[in-house]
């Protein structure tokens, strides 16, 4: 195990930000850390990096306690926490050079340029950071995390503020780091579809507590889908569905839509059932599986 | 990581920031203006100041020389330099917190104690650089422009004459003492910057504390008398002690003498204790600080 967290808790006064959180990350995997805004993801990541002290619980990285072996552990960890804040009056190269020196390793100019090339910033590396776009700052932040070639990379909301191309670039970079360079990556996000595309395992938290943890492909059974159905008479449609085996998967949506969880192979049969009963089916679509999964686990309201 | 690397990186950041040069520019501008004023109209000013003595004494030579100019400038400036010191020292932690770079720094494998010590060492070097800059302008340029001669220091009830061959070492000692006084200000400002997430707070707090303590020093009320010896502001002007000389039975200056060396040393010791206290407190607070910025 690269990371083992046990019964982690953080209180800010009477507010419980993280509550009895336990999870583990295996070597070589991309681990998705999911939660809505304010769920406690960044607080947890700050505790992993010893930026803040846990109220209770333990954190072990590379088999050692972060409290006792902080410097030794951080030597093998690269991280971007929340937004990638850097020295705006310095150039991208100077920022990277400065943080490379802070890592305590001897890092050559060529290695710094290579890291900048990895995130696509080698041509703009001598521009001051103050003129960088949000996407460029995000990529430079990742370069800062990677420059000392760490084994474990923690990326907190790395796609925040990026355009679709930027999001795809970061996704490809994470996959490359995992598959080609055999790095272990913990990536937090509230962009659920992103995690679904890159993560091997995932943890979902809500209000500081663990909701579920496991392999993505096990948690999200591709044989099951969650359908959103729009028909001209949703009351009749519900009545028809309730009289069938699909009644167990029927969820109530407040806006007249019908949500049904079903096997993927049965979608055509369900559509045929509605059409045969003279219902005009104007839309029948599979909701994003992870998003639906996340909502079904964390939403206070019934879907 | 080596401590020297941390100091180097902190100095690199300090001297790449435009605000760092505000202090150097301000000192050059203020000293230059004072020198210009004295160069243009200094003789009348000196005649007015010496009025009560010229009736009894025959004063010859270059009274308004570079040594006296430096003394006047130091008296005027060393009260205001703390603001310039706190511009950088008060920004060392709070500025990083405001930018968000503090948390990036602390994700690197460097101990918090080393980081804070390195930052303080860089603040100290900046303070020394500022005082050297001030010495160049206040003493060096003044000596070039106004020349050198014996130095007359006017006090309310006496005039002290220091021979010109006995002055330079006194300035070296005075600037050394000033370095101690200004480092105390830097240490306090540095400590205050631990509790803020923008640099304005520590700068304002530093100046407020200095103003309040200075007012307490000037109030001759019994209630404050017991507190005064412990206020660092009471000792900041201890550099003047190097210009108080002993006199022999013929009322002549004893070359190389200091009237009350123990008092100067006590002041220096109290300032040093303040510096060590603020540094120790900074390390202790920073080691336990939750970085939420």
Interface residues (C-beta under 8 A of the other chain):
Chain A: X46 X49 X50 X51 X52 X53 X70 X71 X72 X73 X74 X75 X77 X78 X79 X81 X82 X83 X84 X85 X86 X87 X88 X89 X90 X94 X98 X99 X101 X102 X103 X104 X141 X144 X145
Chain B: X1 X5 X9 X12 X13 X16 X17 X18 X99 X100 X101 X103 X104 X105 X106 X107 X108 X109 X110 X111 X288 X290 X291 X292
